[in-house]
Amino acid sequence: MGRISISLIDLLIGLSLAIVLGVLIVFVYRLTRRGFHYERSFLSTLAMLPAVIAVVMMLIGSNLALSLGMVGALSIIRFRTVIKDSRDMVFLFFAIAVGLGCGTYSWIVIIVATLFLSATLLILHLVQFGRPMHSDYVLVLSGRGRRPDDSLKAAIKKRVDFLEVRSVNISDDAWEIVFEIRFFKDRAISEAYLLDELKQDYGVERISFLAPQLSLPV
């Protein structure tokens, strides 16, 4: 097997560029990340992955034997990291693509592509692309004594865009009614008025306001 010839200057430029672009990816990730926190180890992975991939690509080059050996080495590695957010997968592939570009000396192409994709991700974040046009909730009302009549349902219907009774539970002197309701974004202020009205005018002892379609990002 022949010796692999890698210029020291090309190696340093490729690694430096991979790390700089990796740090840029981390910066974009932190700006566009939703949630309460993120793992620092994942940020380190995004920053270093392009450089590692670049070294691998430089070593392989056009050597078929090395490429087959690399495939065999990777086949025995078992990855068990759980991706909690589908966007994290996009950033991982982003970092891998940067490493491939730096390792194959396509520096101009990968710089332009990284800047373009980073700007696109920032713009999508700023315009809140994919934000739902309405909010669906489950409203659970419970109390004691006589079950409320149809006026309760009418009062709720005035402040929502969609209303459907899901279940009614009655036991002795207690009752519980479960509604599915929907607010559009421009009527979000109705939520507070609705809850106050139900508490004051209809004798509701307990109100549960749930958004089952939402999961808290972590």
C-alpha positions as CSV (number, residue, x, y, z in Angstrom):
1,M,0.0,0.0,0.0
2,G,1.5,3.3,-1.0
3,R,2.2,6.2,1.3
4,I,-0.5,8.8,1.6
5,S,0.9,12.3,0.7
6,I,-0.7,15.1,2.6
7,S,0.8,18.6,2.5
8,L,1.3,20.0,6.0
9,I,-0.1,23.4,4.8
10,D,-3.2,21.7,3.4
11,L,-3.7,19.7,6.6
12,L,-3.5,22.8,8.8
13,I,-5.8,24.8,6.5
14,G,-8.3,22.0,6.3
15,L,-8.4,21.4,10.1
16,S,-8.5,25.1,10.9
17,L,-11.3,25.7,8.5
18,A,-13.2,22.7,9.8
19,I,-13.0,23.9,13.4
20,V,-14.0,27.5,12.5
21,L,-17.0,26.3,10.5
22,G,-17.8,23.8,13.3
23,V,-17.8,26.7,15.9
24,L,-20.1,28.6,13.5
25,I,-22.5,25.6,13.4
26,V,-22.5,25.6,17.2
27,F,-23.2,29.4,17.3
28,V,-26.2,28.9,14.9
29,Y,-27.4,25.9,17.0
30,R,-27.4,27.9,20.2
31,L,-29.3,30.8,18.6
32,T,-32.0,28.7,17.1
33,R,-32.3,26.1,19.9
34,R,-35.7,25.7,21.6
35,G,-35.9,24.5,25.1
36,F,-34.7,25.1,28.6
37,H,-31.1,23.7,28.2
38,Y,-28.9,21.8,25.9
39,E,-26.1,19.3,26.4
40,R,-22.6,20.8,26.4
41,S,-21.2,17.5,25.1
42,F,-23.4,17.9,22.0
43,L,-21.9,21.3,21.3
44,S,-18.4,19.9,21.6
45,T,-19.4,17.1,19.2
46,L,-20.7,19.7,16.6
47,A,-17.5,21.7,17.0
48,M,-15.1,18.8,16.6
49,L,-16.9,16.5,14.2
50,P,-16.0,18.5,11.1
51,A,-12.3,18.3,11.9
52,V,-12.4,14.6,12.6
53,I,-14.3,13.9,9.4
54,A,-11.8,16.1,7.5
55,V,-8.9,14.1,8.8
56,V,-10.6,10.8,7.9
57,M,-11.2,12.1,4.3
58,M,-7.7,13.3,3.9
59,L,-6.3,9.9,5.1
60,I,-8.6,7.9,2.8
61,G,-8.2,10.1,-0.3
62,S,-8.6,7.8,-3.3
63,N,-7.1,4.8,-1.5
64,L,-9.6,1.9,-1.9
65,A,-8.0,-0.3,0.7
66,L,-8.2,2.4,3.4
67,S,-11.8,3.2,2.6
68,L,-12.8,-0.5,3.0
69,G,-10.8,-0.6,6.2
70,M,-12.6,2.5,7.5
71,V,-16.0,0.9,6.7
72,G,-15.0,-2.2,8.6
73,A,-13.9,-0.1,11.6
74,L,-17.1,1.9,11.7
75,S,-19.2,-1.3,11.5
76,I,-18.0,-2.4,14.9
77,I,-18.8,0.9,16.6
78,R,-22.2,1.0,18.3
79,F,-23.9,4.4,18.7
80,R,-26.5,4.6,21.4
81,T,-27.0,8.3,21.7
82,V,-30.7,9.2,21.6
83,I,-31.5,12.2,19.5
84,K,-34.2,14.1,21.5
85,D,-34.9,16.8,18.8
86,S,-35.1,16.0,15.1
87,R,-33.3,19.4,14.4
88,D,-30.2,17.9,16.2
89,M,-30.0,15.4,13.4
90,V,-29.9,18.2,10.8
91,F,-27.0,19.9,12.6
92,L,-25.1,16.6,12.9
93,F,-25.4,16.1,9.1
94,F,-24.5,19.7,8.7
95,A,-21.2,19.1,10.6
96,I,-20.5,15.9,8.7
97,A,-21.0,17.7,5.4
98,V,-18.6,20.5,6.5
99,G,-16.0,17.8,7.4
100,L,-16.4,16.1,4.1
101,G,-15.9,19.4,2.2
102,C,-12.8,20.4,4.3
103,G,-11.3,16.9,3.9
104,T,-11.7,16.9,0.1
105,Y,-10.2,20.4,-0.2
106,S,-13.5,21.8,-1.5
107,W,-13.0,24.8,0.7
108,I,-14.7,27.6,-1.3
109,V,-17.7,25.4,-1.9
110,I,-18.1,24.4,1.8
111,I,-17.6,28.0,3.0
112,V,-20.3,29.3,0.7
113,A,-22.6,26.4,1.6
114,T,-22.1,26.8,5.3
115,L,-22.8,30.6,5.2
116,F,-25.9,30.0,3.1
117,L,-27.3,27.2,5.3
118,S,-26.5,29.1,8.5
119,A,-28.4,32.2,7.2
120,T,-31.3,30.0,6.1
121,L,-31.6,28.4,9.6
122,L,-31.4,31.8,11.3
123,I,-34.1,33.3,9.0
124,L,-36.4,30.3,9.6
125,H,-35.9,30.8,13.3
126,L,-36.6,34.5,13.2
127,V,-39.8,34.1,11.2
128,Q,-40.9,31.2,13.4
129,F,-41.3,28.9,10.5
130,G,-43.7,26.1,11.2
131,R,-45.4,27.7,14.1
132,P,-49.0,26.4,14.5
133,M,-51.8,28.7,13.5
134,H,-54.0,27.7,16.4
135,S,-53.7,26.2,19.9
136,D,-55.6,23.1,20.9
137,Y,-56.3,22.4,24.6
138,V,-58.1,20.0,26.9
139,L,-60.2,21.9,29.4
140,V,-61.2,19.9,32.5
141,L,-63.8,21.4,34.8
142,S,-64.9,19.9,38.1
143,G,-67.1,20.9,41.0
144,R,-69.7,19.9,43.5
145,G,-73.4,20.1,43.7
146,R,-75.7,20.4,40.7
147,R,-74.1,19.9,37.3
148,P,-74.0,23.1,35.2
149,D,-76.5,23.4,32.5
150,D,-76.0,24.3,28.8
151,S,-75.2,27.9,29.7
152,L,-71.7,26.7,30.8
153,K,-71.1,25.3,27.3
154,A,-72.5,28.5,25.7
155,A,-70.2,30.6,27.8
156,I,-67.1,28.6,26.7
157,K,-68.2,28.6,23.1
158,K,-68.3,32.4,23.0
159,R,-64.5,32.6,23.6
160,V,-63.2,29.6,21.5
161,D,-63.1,28.7,17.9
162,F,-63.9,25.1,18.4
163,L,-65.6,23.2,21.2
164,E,-66.5,19.6,21.8
165,V,-67.5,17.7,24.9
166,R,-65.2,14.7,25.3
167,S,-66.6,13.2,28.6
168,V,-68.9,13.9,31.5
169,N,-68.4,12.1,34.8
170,I,-71.0,12.4,37.7
171,S,-70.6,10.8,41.1
172,D,-72.8,11.6,44.1
173,D,-72.5,15.3,44.6
174,A,-69.4,15.8,42.3
175,W,-69.1,16.3,38.6
176,E,-66.4,16.6,36.0
177,I,-66.6,17.7,32.3
178,V,-63.8,17.4,29.8
179,F,-63.9,19.7,26.7
180,E,-61.6,19.9,23.7
181,I,-61.2,23.5,22.7
182,R,-59.2,25.5,20.2
183,F,-57.9,29.1,20.2
184,F,-56.5,30.9,17.2
185,K,-53.4,32.9,17.9
186,D,-55.1,36.3,17.6
187,R,-57.6,35.3,20.2
188,A,-55.1,34.0,22.8
189,I,-56.3,36.8,25.2
190,S,-59.6,34.9,25.5
191,E,-57.9,32.2,27.5
192,A,-57.5,34.3,30.6
193,Y,-61.0,35.8,30.4
194,L,-62.6,32.4,29.9
195,L,-60.9,30.9,33.0
196,D,-61.9,33.9,35.2
197,E,-65.5,33.8,34.0
198,L,-65.8,30.0,34.7
199,K,-64.4,30.4,38.2
200,Q,-66.6,33.4,39.2
201,D,-69.9,32.8,37.4
202,Y,-70.4,29.1,37.3
203,G,-69.0,27.8,40.6
204,V,-66.3,25.7,39.1
205,E,-64.0,24.5,41.9
206,R,-61.2,23.2,39.8
207,I,-59.9,24.0,36.3
208,S,-57.3,22.1,34.4
209,F,-56.0,23.6,31.2
210,L,-53.8,21.2,29.3
211,A,-52.0,21.3,25.9
212,P,-51.5,17.6,25.1
213,Q,-50.1,18.3,21.6
214,L,-47.1,20.1,23.0
215,S,-44.0,18.5,24.5
216,L,-41.5,20.6,26.3
217,P,-38.2,20.7,24.5
218,V,-35.2,19.7,26.6
